[in-house]
Amino acid sequence: MTSRFLRSLAVTATAAAALTIGLTGCAAQPAASDGAGDTTGEAIRMGTQPWLGYGQWYVAEDQGFFADRSVDVTLSSFNADADVNAALAANRLDMANVGAQAALQFIEQGLDVSIVLMLDSATEADAILSGEGVSEVTDLAGKKVAFERGATSEILLAEALDAAGMSFDDISVVESSADKVAPMLLAGRVDAGVTYEPYVSEALGAEKGISALVTAGEFPGLITDVLVVRNDVLDERPDEVREVLGAWDDAVAFTTENTDEGRAIIAKGVGSDVADLETAFDGVHYYTLAENRELLTGTYLTETLPALVSVSQRIGLLTDAVDAKTAVRAEFLGE
C-alpha cells in the first residue's frame, strides 16, 4: 500500500506543469489532453491509487457496472499522490480520488474542482500507536512520536493533541513515512507513532506491548477520502458523472451482499492479499449514495469540512480558510 499523502506540496499551475514531466513513474498514465473541445463519447479519465478505500471502483469495473450504466471510465492508477494531483491540475484527468484535505488544498490553490462524493472514512484503519508507559495522550508530553508530515497521520495526531490541550510543541517530533513507524516503535526507537493499515495490525500483532492509543473513529469523518471532479466536466457531462456515481453505489451494494468476493476484487486491484487486509477492511466505511445525500449537504458540509479546514490551517496544510460550501457540488447524487 502506498503512502496516503495529503499534500504539503502546493499544486499551482506552474508546479503542476513541472510535476507532469515526472509522470513516467506512474503505474499508468491517462492520455494527454488540453481540456478543450467537445468530449462527448470520450472515456471519463479517473485517477486512483492502490488504497482499499478507493477499491469500489475496481468492483464497478470488474462487475461491469460502468458498462451497465453506459458510461466509459478509464481507471489510471498512480503510485504517488503528487502524480495524481499533478495530472488532475494539468487536465490529464477528469476526476480523482483524494483525501479531503487535498481537495481543500486544490480549491485554495485555484484548481477548478469540486467534491462530488464521499468515498470512505477510516474508523480503526488509522491509529496512534504507543508502547509501554503511554496510556493516555497526555503521556506523550516530551516523548518521541513518529509520523508523516503532510499526511493523514499528521491530521489525526494534531486533533488528538488538541483534544488533550496539547500541541506539537509538547512532543518530540520524529518524521517518518507510515511504513517505517511500526518498526521504529517495536524497536523502542520512539515512544509512539501514527500509521494506518496494514501496519497497525502488524504492530498490534507483534505481541511487543504495543497498543492503539487513539483511532480515527474517535474523530468521525476526520480521515475521509472524496471524489473530486473538474468543474468543466461537471458542467459539460453531468449525466455521465451521475452514472459514474451510480456505479460506485452499485459496487458498494455488491460488496455488502457479496463481501468475500468484493474484498477479493479490491485486494487484487490494490495489489495485496485479501487475508492481509481483513482488519484493514473492517476499519474502513464505504459511503452509499443515500448516505452522501444525507451527509454531503448536511453535517459533513456544515461541521466536518469546516473542522477539517481549521485543523489544516493550524498545522499549515492550508494558508487561508476555504469555504466548505463552495467546495461541494451535490446535485449529481440523485434522489
ZADO-1210 file (C-alpha; in nm, 4 decimals, padded with zeros to 6 digits):
<atoms>
<atom x="00.0000" y="00.0000" z="00.0000" code="MET" pos="1"/>
<atom x="00.1433" y="00.3331" z="-00.0959" code="THR" pos="2"/>
<atom x="00.1583" y="00.6380" z="00.1228" code="SER" pos="3"/>
<atom x="-00.1629" y="00.8410" z="00.1559" code="ARG" pos="4"/>
<atom x="-00.0119" y="01.1906" z="00.1410" code="PHE" pos="5"/>
<atom x="-00.2446" y="01.4846" z="00.1893" code="LEU" pos="6"/>
<atom x="-00.0039" y="01.7296" z="00.0319" code="ARG" pos="7"/>
<atom x="00.2033" y="01.9922" z="00.1934" code="SER" pos="8"/>
<atom x="00.3071" y="02.0365" z="-00.1688" code="LEU" pos="9"/>
<atom x="00.1484" y="02.3364" z="-00.3437" code="ALA" pos="10"/>
<atom x="-00.0159" y="02.2305" z="-00.6668" code="VAL" pos="11"/>
<atom x="-00.0090" y="02.5605" z="-00.8509" code="THR" pos="12"/>
<atom x="-00.0298" y="02.5683" z="-01.2280" code="ALA" pos="13"/>
<atom x="00.3467" y="02.6103" z="-01.2513" code="THR" pos="14"/>
<atom x="00.4186" y="02.3271" z="-01.0097" code="ALA" pos="15"/>
<atom x="00.1688" y="02.1035" z="-01.1861" code="ALA" pos="16"/>
<atom x="00.3363" y="02.1618" z="-01.5202" code="ALA" pos="17"/>
<atom x="00.6705" y="02.0693" z="-01.3716" code="ALA" pos="18"/>
<atom x="00.5344" y="01.7624" z="-01.1975" code="LEU" pos="19"/>
<atom x="00.3704" y="01.6208" z="-01.5079" code="THR" pos="20"/>
<atom x="00.7167" y="01.5774" z="-01.6573" code="ILE" pos="21"/>
<atom x="00.7736" y="01.3102" z="-01.3929" code="GLY" pos="22"/>
<atom x="00.4564" y="01.1125" z="-01.4617" code="LEU" pos="23"/>
<atom x="00.6561" y="00.8328" z="-01.6224" code="THR" pos="24"/>
<atom x="00.6881" y="00.6895" z="-01.2723" code="GLY" pos="25"/>
<atom x="00.3137" y="00.6216" z="-01.2557" code="CYS" pos="26"/>
<atom x="00.1745" y="00.2746" z="-01.2887" code="ALA" pos="27"/>
<atom x="-00.0467" y="00.4015" z="-01.5696" code="ALA" pos="28"/>
<atom x="-00.0933" y="00.7321" z="-01.7464" code="GLN" pos="29"/>
<atom x="-00.4086" y="00.8804" z="-01.8929" code="PRO" pos="30"/>
<atom x="-00.3897" y="01.0245" z="-02.2394" code="ALA" pos="31"/>
<atom x="-00.2784" y="01.3852" z="-02.2720" code="ALA" pos="32"/>
<atom x="-00.5482" y="01.6472" z="-02.3144" code="SER" pos="33"/>
<atom x="-00.5674" y="02.0223" z="-02.3034" code="ASP" pos="34"/>
<atom x="-00.9174" y="02.0006" z="-02.1601" code="GLY" pos="35"/>
<atom x="-01.0665" y="02.1917" z="-02.4550" code="ALA" pos="36"/>
<atom x="-01.3286" y="02.0927" z="-02.7096" code="GLY" pos="37"/>
<atom x="-01.6215" y="01.8533" z="-02.7223" code="ASP" pos="38"/>
<atom x="-01.5560" y="01.5484" z="-02.5045" code="THR" pos="39"/>
<atom x="-01.8816" y="01.3672" z="-02.5832" code="THR" pos="40"/>
<atom x="-01.8130" y="00.9974" z="-02.6323" code="GLY" pos="41"/>
<atom x="-01.4692" y="01.0099" z="-02.4734" code="GLU" pos="42"/>
<atom x="-01.3907" y="00.7999" z="-02.1687" code="ALA" pos="43"/>
<atom x="-01.4081" y="00.9622" z="-01.8272" code="ILE" pos="44"/>
<atom x="-01.0498" y="00.9625" z="-01.7013" code="ARG" pos="45"/>
<atom x="-01.0298" y="00.8794" z="-01.3310" code="MET" pos="46"/>
<atom x="-00.7132" y="00.8845" z="-01.1225" code="GLY" pos="47"/>
<atom x="-00.6795" y="00.6462" z="-00.8325" code="THR" pos="48"/>
<atom x="-00.4177" y="00.4824" z="-00.6115" code="GLN" pos="49"/>
<atom x="-00.3719" y="00.1387" z="-00.4520" code="PRO" pos="50"/>
<atom x="-00.5645" y="00.2237" z="-00.1331" code="TRP" pos="51"/>
<atom x="-00.8562" y="-00.0037" z="-00.0454" code="LEU" pos="52"/>
<atom x="-01.0776" y="00.2955" z="00.0334" code="GLY" pos="53"/>
<atom x="-01.0934" y="00.3578" z="-00.3419" code="TYR" pos="54"/>
<atom x="-01.1487" y="-00.0111" z="-00.4113" code="GLY" pos="55"/>
<atom x="-01.5146" y="00.0000" z="-00.5071" code="GLN" pos="56"/>
<atom x="-01.4097" y="00.1391" z="-00.8454" code="TRP" pos="57"/>
<atom x="-01.2316" y="-00.1916" z="-00.9100" code="TYR" pos="58"/>
<atom x="-01.5535" y="-00.3726" z="-00.8214" code="VAL" pos="59"/>
<atom x="-01.7512" y="-00.1476" z="-01.0556" code="ALA" pos="60"/>
<atom x="-01.5089" y="-00.2238" z="-01.3369" code="GLU" pos="61"/>
<atom x="-01.4887" y="-00.5971" z="-01.2649" code="ASP" pos="62"/>
<atom x="-01.8652" y="-00.6427" z="-01.2386" code="GLN" pos="63"/>
<atom x="-01.9460" y="-00.4320" z="-01.5429" code="GLY" pos="64"/>
<atom x="-02.1366" y="-00.1639" z="-01.3531" code="PHE" pos="65"/>
<atom x="-01.9899" y="00.1149" z="-01.5682" code="PHE" pos="66"/>
<atom x="-02.0997" y="-00.0673" z="-01.8826" code="ALA" pos="67"/>
<atom x="-02.4433" y="-00.1349" z="-01.7335" code="ASP" pos="68"/>
<atom x="-02.4852" y="00.2406" z="-01.6955" code="ARG" pos="69"/>
<atom x="-02.3494" y="00.3135" z="-02.0436" code="SER" pos="70"/>
<atom x="-02.0582" y="00.5181" z="-01.9165" code="VAL" pos="71"/>
<atom x="-01.6989" y="00.4621" z="-02.0229" code="ASP" pos="72"/>
<atom x="-01.4461" y="00.5063" z="-01.7413" code="VAL" pos="73"/>
<atom x="-01.0704" y="00.4638" z="-01.7664" code="THR" pos="74"/>
<atom x="-00.9090" y="00.3955" z="-01.4281" code="LEU" pos="75"/>
<atom x="-00.5474" y="00.5109" z="-01.4100" code="SER" pos="76"/>
<atom x="-00.3528" y="00.4038" z="-01.1035" code="SER" pos="77"/>
<atom x="-00.0702" y="00.6220" z="-00.9766" code="PHE" pos="78"/>
<atom x="00.1959" y="00.5345" z="-00.7227" code="ASN" pos="79"/>
<atom x="00.2153" y="00.8760" z="-00.5556" code="ALA" pos="80"/>
<atom x="-00.0320" y="01.1468" z="-00.4644" code="ASP" pos="81"/>
<atom x="00.1919" y="01.4110" z="-00.6207" code="ALA" pos="82"/>
<atom x="00.1497" y="01.2428" z="-00.9585" code="ASP" pos="83"/>
<atom x="-00.2289" y="01.2084" z="-00.9485" code="VAL" pos="84"/>
<atom x="-00.2605" y="01.5646" z="-00.8176" code="ASN" pos="85"/>
<atom x="-00.0401" y="01.6998" z="-01.0957" code="ALA" pos="86"/>
<atom x="-00.2273" y="01.5032" z="-01.3629" code="ALA" pos="87"/>
<atom x="-00.5573" y="01.6485" z="-01.2453" code="LEU" pos="88"/>
<atom x="-00.4170" y="02.0000" z="-01.2379" code="ALA" pos="89"/>
<atom x="-00.2804" y="01.9567" z="-01.5920" code="ALA" pos="90"/>
<atom x="-00.6182" y="01.8358" z="-01.7286" code="ASN" pos="91"/>
<atom x="-00.4850" y="01.4844" z="-01.7858" code="ARG" pos="92"/>
<atom x="-00.7627" y="01.3545" z="-01.5600" code="LEU" pos="93"/>
<atom x="-01.1319" y="01.4404" z="-01.5350" code="ASP" pos="94"/>
<atom x="-01.1712" y="01.3240" z="-01.1761" code="MET" pos="95"/>
<atom x="-00.9558" y="01.1866" z="-00.8958" code="ALA" pos="96"/>
<atom x="-00.9788" y="01.0073" z="-00.5634" code="ASN" pos="97"/>
<atom x="-00.8027" y="01.2120" z="-00.2955" code="VAL" pos="98"/>
<atom x="-00.8002" y="01.2850" z="00.0756" code="GLY" pos="99"/>
<atom x="-01.0476" y="01.5555" z="00.1770" code="ALA" pos="100"/>
<atom x="-00.7620" y="01.7811" z="00.2863" code="GLN" pos="101"/>
<atom x="-00.6042" y="01.7537" z="-00.0582" code="ALA" pos="102"/>
<atom x="-00.9355" y="01.8552" z="-00.2149" code="ALA" pos="103"/>
<atom x="-00.9460" y="02.1638" z="00.0061" code="LEU" pos="104"/>
<atom x="-00.5879" y="02.2470" z="-00.0905" code="GLN" pos="105"/>
<atom x="-00.6763" y="02.2184" z="-00.4595" code="PHE" pos="106"/>
<atom x="-00.9549" y="02.4703" z="-00.4140" code="ILE" pos="107"/>
<atom x="-00.7401" y="02.7082" z="-00.2090" code="GLU" pos="108"/>
<atom x="-00.4737" y="02.6991" z="-00.4779" code="GLN" pos="109"/>
<atom x="-00.7193" y="02.7804" z="-00.7551" code="GLY" pos="110"/>
<atom x="-00.7734" y="02.4412" z="-00.9151" code="LEU" pos="111"/>
<atom x="-01.1294" y="02.4474" z="-01.0527" code="ASP" pos="112"/>
<atom x="-01.2660" y="02.1266" z="-00.8979" code="VAL" pos="113"/>
<atom x="-01.5477" y="02.0279" z="-00.6658" code="SER" pos="114"/>
<atom x="-01.6100" y="01.7454" z="-00.4196" code="ILE" pos="115"/>
<atom x="-01.8993" y="01.5360" z="-00.5513" code="VAL" pos="116"/>
<atom x="-01.8829" y="01.2163" z="-00.3452" code="LEU" pos="117"/>
<atom x="-01.7667" y="01.0952" z="-00.0054" code="MET" pos="118"/>
<atom x="-01.5921" y="00.7650" z="-00.0760" code="LEU" pos="119"/>
<atom x="-01.4772" y="00.6251" z="00.2554" code="ASP" pos="120"/>
<atom x="-01.3734" y="00.7155" z="00.6055" code="SER" pos="121"/>
<atom x="-01.1320" y="00.5488" z="00.8432" code="ALA" pos="122"/>
<atom x="-01.2559" y="00.4235" z="01.1775" code="THR" pos="123"/>
<atom x="-00.9906" y="00.1816" z="01.3017" code="GLU" pos="124"/>
<atom x="-00.7648" y="00.1810" z="00.9960" code="ALA" pos="125"/>
<atom x="-00.5679" y="00.4894" z="01.1078" code="ASP" pos="126"/>
<atom x="-00.4299" y="00.4973" z="01.4615" code="ALA" pos="127"/>
<atom x="-00.1826" y="00.6448" z="01.7064" code="ILE" pos="128"/>
<atom x="00.0111" y="00.3507" z="01.8473" code="LEU" pos="129"/>
<atom x="00.2055" y="00.3608" z="02.1719" code="SER" pos="130"/>
<atom x="00.4437" y="00.1500" z="02.3707" code="GLY" pos="131"/>
<atom x="00.4621" y="00.0812" z="02.7413" code="GLU" pos="132"/>
<atom x="00.4329" y="00.3848" z="02.9651" code="GLY" pos="133"/>
<atom x="00.1970" y="00.5713" z="02.7327" code="VAL" pos="134"/>
<atom x="-00.1665" y="00.5005" z="02.8129" code="SER" pos="135"/>
<atom x="-00.3152" y="00.8480" z="02.7563" code="GLU" pos="136"/>
<atom x="-00.2485" y="01.1225" z="02.5046" code="VAL" pos="137"/>
<atom x="-00.1145" y="01.3474" z="02.7810" code="THR" pos="138"/>
<atom x="00.1567" y="01.0851" z="02.8422" code="ASP" pos="139"/>
<atom x="00.3053" y="01.1856" z="02.5063" code="LEU" pos="140"/>
<atom x="00.4448" y="01.5052" z="02.6602" code="ALA" pos="141"/>
<atom x="00.8189" y="01.5072" z="02.5970" code="GLY" pos="142"/>
<atom x="00.8015" y="01.1706" z="02.4210" code="LYS" pos="143"/>
<atom x="00.9307" y="01.0788" z="02.0748" code="LYS" pos="144"/>
<atom x="00.6387" y="01.0437" z="01.8330" code="VAL" pos="145"/>
<atom x="00.6919" y="00.9269" z="01.4750" code="ALA" pos="146"/>
<atom x="00.4548" y="01.0333" z="01.1974" code="PHE" pos="147"/>
<atom x="00.4445" y="01.1515" z="00.8386" code="GLU" pos="148"/>
<atom x="00.4275" y="01.5252" z="00.7825" code="ARG" pos="149"/>
<atom x="00.1523" y="01.6436" z="00.5493" code="GLY" pos="150"/>
<atom x="-00.0340" y="01.3138" z="00.5726" code="ALA" pos="151"/>
<atom x="-00.3416" y="01.1685" z="00.7363" code="THR" pos="152"/>
<atom x="-00.1169" y="01.0800" z="01.0284" code="SER" pos="153"/>
<atom x="-00.0384" y="01.4448" z="01.0994" code="GLU" pos="154"/>
<atom x="-00.4084" y="01.5348" z="01.0866" code="ILE" pos="155"/>
<atom x="-00.5047" y="01.2610" z="01.3341" code="LEU" pos="156"/>
<atom x="-00.2198" y="01.3438" z="01.5732" code="LEU" pos="157"/>
<atom x="-00.2964" y="01.7160" z="01.5600" code="ALA" pos="158"/>
<atom x="-00.6583" y="01.6593" z="01.6585" code="GLU" pos="159"/>
<atom x="-00.5722" y="01.4121" z="01.9350" code="ALA" pos="160"/>
<atom x="-00.3174" y="01.6525" z="02.0845" code="LEU" pos="161"/>
<atom x="-00.5566" y="01.9450" z="02.0591" code="ASP" pos="162"/>
<atom x="-00.8310" y="01.7483" z="02.2348" code="ALA" pos="163"/>
<atom x="-00.5857" y="01.6829" z="02.5175" code="ALA" pos="164"/>
<atom x="-00.4893" y="02.0509" z="02.5405" code="GLY" pos="165"/>
<atom x="-00.1535" y="01.9910" z="02.3749" code="MET" pos="166"/>
<atom x="00.0269" y="02.0745" z="02.0511" code="SER" pos="167"/>
<atom x="00.3258" y="01.9528" z="01.8503" code="PHE" pos="168"/>
<atom x="00.5429" y="02.1745" z="02.0697" code="ASP" pos="169"/>
<atom x="00.4732" y="01.9385" z="02.3602" code="ASP" pos="170"/>
<atom x="00.6179" y="01.6311" z="02.1892" code="ILE" pos="171"/>
<atom x="00.9459" y="01.5359" z="02.0252" code="SER" pos="172"/>
<atom x="00.8612" y="01.5070" z="01.6556" code="VAL" pos="173"/>
<atom x="01.0238" y="01.2223" z="01.4606" code="VAL" pos="174"/>
<atom x="00.9420" y="01.2459" z="01.0909" code="GLU" pos="175"/>
<atom x="00.8895" y="00.9083" z="00.9301" code="SER" pos="176"/>
<atom x="00.6932" y="00.7510" z="00.6462" code="SER" pos="177"/>
<atom x="00.3975" y="00.5432" z="00.7633" code="ALA" pos="178"/>
<atom x="00.5582" y="00.2103" z="00.6741" code="ASP" pos="179"/>
<atom x="00.8568" y="00.2835" z="00.8995" code="LYS" pos="180"/>
<atom x="00.6568" y="00.3818" z="01.2089" code="VAL" pos="181"/>
<atom x="00.5782" y="00.0320" z="01.3396" code="ALA" pos="182"/>
<atom x="00.9381" y="-00.0981" z="01.3096" code="PRO" pos="183"/>
<atom x="01.0662" y="00.2103" z="01.4933" code="MET" pos="184"/>
<atom x="00.8088" y="00.1637" z="01.7677" code="LEU" pos="185"/>
<atom x="00.8768" y="-00.2100" z="01.8010" code="LEU" pos="186"/>
<atom x="01.2499" y="-00.1409" z="01.8206" code="ALA" pos="187"/>
<atom x="01.1958" y="00.1103" z="02.1015" code="GLY" pos="188"/>
<atom x="01.3391" y="00.3976" z="01.8994" code="ARG" pos="189"/>
<atom x="01.0227" y="00.6036" z="01.9547" code="VAL" pos="190"/>
<atom x="00.7570" y="00.6044" z="02.2255" code="ASP" pos="191"/>
<atom x="00.4593" y="00.6333" z="01.9930" code="ALA" pos="192"/>
<atom x="00.3782" y="00.6641" z="01.6255" code="GLY" pos="193"/>
<atom x="00.0953" y="00.7267" z="01.3838" code="VAL" pos="194"/>
<atom x="00.0245" y="00.4926" z="01.0941" code="THR" pos="195"/>
<atom x="-00.2515" y="00.3043" z="00.9148" code="TYR" pos="196"/>
<atom x="-00.3414" y="-00.0447" z="00.7976" code="GLU" pos="197"/>
<atom x="-00.1918" y="-00.2908" z="00.7350" code="PRO" pos="198"/>
<atom x="00.0863" y="-00.1505" z="00.9546" code="TYR" pos="199"/>
<atom x="-00.1461" y="-00.1068" z="01.2538" code="VAL" pos="200"/>
<atom x="-00.2327" y="-00.4784" z="01.2602" code="SER" pos="201"/>
<atom x="00.1304" y="-00.5762" z="01.2111" code="GLU" pos="202"/>
<atom x="00.2346" y="-00.3740" z="01.5160" code="ALA" pos="203"/>
<atom x="-00.0516" y="-00.4865" z="01.7381" code="LEU" pos="204"/>
<atom x="00.0023" y="-00.8494" z="01.6400" code="GLY" pos="205"/>
<atom x="00.3729" y="-00.8493" z="01.7234" code="ALA" pos="206"/>
<atom x="00.2998" y="-00.9043" z="02.0944" code="GLU" pos="207"/>
<atom x="00.5535" y="-00.6427" z="02.1993" code="LYS" pos="208"/>
<atom x="00.3272" y="-00.4381" z="02.4266" code="GLY" pos="209"/>
<atom x="00.2053" y="-00.2042" z="02.1519" code="ILE" pos="210"/>
<atom x="-00.1491" y="-00.0679" z="02.1871" code="SER" pos="211"/>
<atom x="-00.3792" y="00.1651" z="01.9968" code="ALA" pos="212"/>
<atom x="-00.3823" y="00.4917" z="02.1893" code="LEU" pos="213"/>
<atom x="-00.6234" y="00.6726" z="01.9548" code="VAL" pos="214"/>
<atom x="-00.8071" y="00.5616" z="01.6408" code="THR" pos="215"/>
<atom x="-00.9608" y="00.7740" z="01.3673" code="ALA" pos="216"/>
<atom x="-01.3034" y="00.6551" z="01.4796" code="GLY" pos="217"/>
<atom x="-01.2770" y="00.8888" z="01.7782" code="GLU" pos="218"/>
<atom x="-01.2925" y="01.1801" z="01.5334" code="PHE" pos="219"/>
<atom x="-01.5743" y="01.0825" z="01.2939" code="PRO" pos="220"/>
<atom x="-01.5214" y="01.1974" z="00.9372" code="GLY" pos="221"/>
<atom x="-01.1744" y="01.3384" z="01.0054" code="LEU" pos="222"/>
<atom x="-00.9943" y="01.0882" z="00.7817" code="ILE" pos="223"/>
<atom x="-01.2153" y="01.0922" z="00.4741" code="THR" pos="224"/>
<atom x="-01.1483" y="01.0318" z="00.1070" code="ASP" pos="225"/>
<atom x="-01.3523" y="01.2054" z="-00.1610" code="VAL" pos="226"/>
<atom x="-01.4002" y="01.2131" z="-00.5357" code="LEU" pos="227"/>
<atom x="-01.3153" y="01.5474" z="-00.6934" code="VAL" pos="228"/>
<atom x="-01.4172" y="01.6372" z="-01.0476" code="VAL" pos="229"/>
<atom x="-01.3114" y="01.9256" z="-01.2664" code="ARG" pos="230"/>
<atom x="-01.5962" y="02.1753" z="-01.2871" code="ASN" pos="231"/>
<atom x="-01.5818" y="02.1913" z="-01.6646" code="ASP" pos="232"/>
<atom x="-01.6551" y="01.8173" z="-01.6713" code="VAL" pos="233"/>
<atom x="-01.9418" y="01.8622" z="-01.4263" code="LEU" pos="234"/>
<atom x="-02.0915" y="02.1342" z="-01.6444" code="ASP" pos="235"/>
<atom x="-02.0394" y="01.9622" z="-01.9794" code="GLU" pos="236"/>
<atom x="-02.1005" y="01.5949" z="-01.8874" code="ARG" pos="237"/>
<atom x="-02.3409" y="01.5918" z="-01.5898" code="PRO" pos="238"/>
<atom x="-02.5311" y="01.2779" z="-01.6916" code="ASP" pos="239"/>
<atom x="-02.2104" y="01.0762" z="-01.7222" code="GLU" pos="240"/>
<atom x="-02.0933" y="01.1967" z="-01.3825" code="VAL" pos="241"/>
<atom x="-02.4241" y="01.0835" z="-01.2298" code="ARG" pos="242"/>
<atom x="-02.3798" y="00.7384" z="-01.3827" code="GLU" pos="243"/>
<atom x="-02.0237" y="00.7142" z="-01.2512" code="VAL" pos="244"/>
<atom x="-02.1522" y="00.7838" z="-00.9004" code="LEU" pos="245"/>
<atom x="-02.4310" y="00.5318" z="-00.9573" code="GLY" pos="246"/>
<atom x="-02.1726" y="00.2682" z="-01.0472" code="ALA" pos="247"/>
<atom x="-01.9944" y="00.3379" z="-00.7170" code="TRP" pos="248"/>
<atom x="-02.3240" y="00.2799" z="-00.5365" code="ASP" pos="249"/>
<atom x="-02.3780" y="-00.0440" z="-00.7301" code="ASP" pos="250"/>
<atom x="-02.0317" y="-00.1610" z="-00.6247" code="ALA" pos="251"/>
<atom x="-02.0878" y="-00.0784" z="-00.2561" code="VAL" pos="252"/>
<atom x="-02.4165" y="-00.2711" z="-00.2645" code="ALA" pos="253"/>
<atom x="-02.2462" y="-00.5666" z="-00.4353" code="PHE" pos="254"/>
<atom x="-01.9669" y="-00.5776" z="-00.1768" code="THR" pos="255"/>
<atom x="-02.2187" y="-00.5542" z="00.1074" code="THR" pos="256"/>
<atom x="-02.4069" y="-00.8544" z="-00.0312" code="GLU" pos="257"/>
<atom x="-02.1006" y="-01.0467" z="-00.1518" code="ASN" pos="258"/>
<atom x="-01.8387" y="-00.9400" z="00.0976" code="THR" pos="259"/>
<atom x="-01.5758" y="-01.2058" z="00.0298" code="ASP" pos="260"/>
<atom x="-01.5939" y="-01.1654" z="-00.3476" code="GLU" pos="261"/>
<atom x="-01.5961" y="-00.7854" z="-00.3296" code="GLY" pos="262"/>
<atom x="-01.2987" y="-00.7773" z="-00.0950" code="ARG" pos="263"/>
<atom x="-01.1074" y="-01.0203" z="-00.3169" code="ALA" pos="264"/>
<atom x="-01.1604" y="-00.7916" z="-00.6174" code="ILE" pos="265"/>
<atom x="-01.0434" y="-00.4887" z="-00.4191" code="ILE" pos="266"/>
<atom x="-00.7384" y="-00.6700" z="-00.2787" code="ALA" pos="267"/>
<atom x="-00.6367" y="-00.7726" z="-00.6292" code="LYS" pos="268"/>
<atom x="-00.6871" y="-00.4167" z="-00.7501" code="GLY" pos="269"/>
<atom x="-00.4582" y="-00.2706" z="-00.4857" code="VAL" pos="270"/>
<atom x="-00.2023" y="-00.5489" z="-00.5259" code="GLY" pos="271"/>
<atom x="-00.2420" y="-00.7121" z="-00.1843" code="SER" pos="272"/>
<atom x="-00.3519" y="-01.0452" z="-00.0428" code="ASP" pos="273"/>
<atom x="-00.7069" y="-01.0302" z="00.0902" code="VAL" pos="274"/>
<atom x="-00.6054" y="-01.2100" z="00.4103" code="ALA" pos="275"/>
<atom x="-00.3544" y="-00.9358" z="00.4897" code="ASP" pos="276"/>
<atom x="-00.6268" y="-00.6716" z="00.4564" code="LEU" pos="277"/>
<atom x="-00.9015" y="-00.8273" z="00.6687" code="GLU" pos="278"/>
<atom x="-00.8527" y="-00.5930" z="00.9640" code="THR" pos="279"/>
<atom x="-00.7980" y="-00.3015" z="00.7291" code="ALA" pos="280"/>
<atom x="-01.1321" y="-00.3653" z="00.5579" code="PHE" pos="281"/>
<atom x="-01.3046" y="-00.3759" z="00.8967" code="ASP" pos="282"/>
<atom x="-01.1610" y="-00.0322" z="00.9734" code="GLY" pos="283"/>
<atom x="-01.2990" y="00.1416" z="00.6636" code="VAL" pos="284"/>
<atom x="-01.6545" y="00.2547" z="00.5939" code="HIS" pos="285"/>
<atom x="-01.7728" y="00.2953" z="00.2335" code="TYR" pos="286"/>
<atom x="-02.0407" y="00.5601" z="00.1807" code="TYR" pos="287"/>
<atom x="-02.3524" y="00.4843" z="-00.0231" code="THR" pos="288"/>
<atom x="-02.5270" y="00.7470" z="-00.2327" code="LEU" pos="289"/>
<atom x="-02.8055" y="00.7583" z="00.0266" code="ALA" pos="290"/>
<atom x="-02.5513" y="00.8412" z="00.2979" code="GLU" pos="291"/>
<atom x="-02.3956" y="01.1005" z="00.0691" code="ASN" pos="292"/>
<atom x="-02.7320" y="01.2671" z="00.0085" code="ARG" pos="293"/>
<atom x="-02.7751" y="01.2980" z="00.3840" code="GLU" pos="294"/>
<atom x="-02.4220" y="01.3941" z="00.4845" code="LEU" pos="295"/>
<atom x="-02.2679" y="01.5799" z="00.1915" code="LEU" pos="296"/>
<atom x="-02.5320" y="01.8509" z="00.2216" code="THR" pos="297"/>
<atom x="-02.5653" y="01.8055" z="00.5980" code="GLY" pos="298"/>
<atom x="-02.3210" y="01.7571" z="00.8824" code="THR" pos="299"/>
<atom x="-02.0220" y="01.6757" z="00.6607" code="TYR" pos="300"/>
<atom x="-02.0687" y="02.0104" z="00.4867" code="LEU" pos="301"/>
<atom x="-02.1594" y="02.2179" z="00.7903" code="THR" pos="302"/>
<atom x="-01.9418" y="02.0581" z="01.0592" code="GLU" pos="303"/>
<atom x="-01.6816" y="01.8091" z="00.9361" code="THR" pos="304"/>
<atom x="-01.5309" y="02.0049" z="00.6468" code="LEU" pos="305"/>
<atom x="-01.5094" y="02.3314" z="00.8462" code="PRO" pos="306"/>
<atom x="-01.3375" y="02.1390" z="01.1263" code="ALA" pos="307"/>
<atom x="-01.1001" y="01.9926" z="00.8692" code="LEU" pos="308"/>
<atom x="-01.0261" y="02.3412" z="00.7368" code="VAL" pos="309"/>
<atom x="-00.9496" y="02.4555" z="01.0906" code="SER" pos="310"/>
<atom x="-00.7038" y="02.1784" z="01.1735" code="VAL" pos="311"/>
<atom x="-00.5421" y="02.2043" z="00.8284" code="SER" pos="312"/>
<atom x="-00.4831" y="02.5756" z="00.8854" code="GLN" pos="313"/>
<atom x="-00.3474" y="02.5100" z="01.2310" code="ARG" pos="314"/>
<atom x="-00.0790" y="02.2715" z="01.1059" code="ILE" pos="315"/>
<atom x="-00.0033" y="02.4603" z="00.7857" code="GLY" pos="316"/>
<atom x="-00.1659" y="02.2426" z="00.5194" code="LEU" pos="317"/>
<atom x="-00.3914" y="02.5365" z="00.4341" code="LEU" pos="318"/>
<atom x="-00.2872" y="02.9003" z="00.4398" code="THR" pos="319"/>
<atom x="-00.6336" y="03.0536" z="00.4352" code="ASP" pos="320"/>
<atom x="-00.9818" y="02.9379" z="00.5259" code="ALA" pos="321"/>
<atom x="-01.1701" y="02.7575" z="00.2494" code="VAL" pos="322"/>
<atom x="-01.5469" y="02.7970" z="00.2407" code="ASP" pos="323"/>
<atom x="-01.6730" y="02.4392" z="00.2579" code="ALA" pos="324"/>
<atom x="-01.9982" y="02.5355" z="00.0872" code="LYS" pos="325"/>
<atom x="-01.8082" y="02.6339" z="-00.2266" code="THR" pos="326"/>
<atom x="-01.6113" y="02.3082" z="-00.2220" code="ALA" pos="327"/>
<atom x="-01.9074" y="02.0730" z="-00.2680" code="VAL" pos="328"/>
<atom x="-02.1470" y="02.0118" z="-00.5562" code="ARG" pos="329"/>
<atom x="-02.4059" y="01.7548" z="-00.4521" code="ALA" pos="330"/>
<atom x="-02.6504" y="01.7769" z="-00.7432" code="GLU" pos="331"/>
<atom x="-02.5116" y="01.4604" z="-00.9018" code="PHE" pos="332"/>
<atom x="-02.6150" y="01.2274" z="-00.6180" code="LEU" pos="333"/>
<atom x="-02.9678" y="01.1614" z="-00.7435" code="GLY" pos="334"/>
<atom x="-03.2785" y="01.1499" z="-00.5279" code="GLU" pos="335"/>
</atoms>
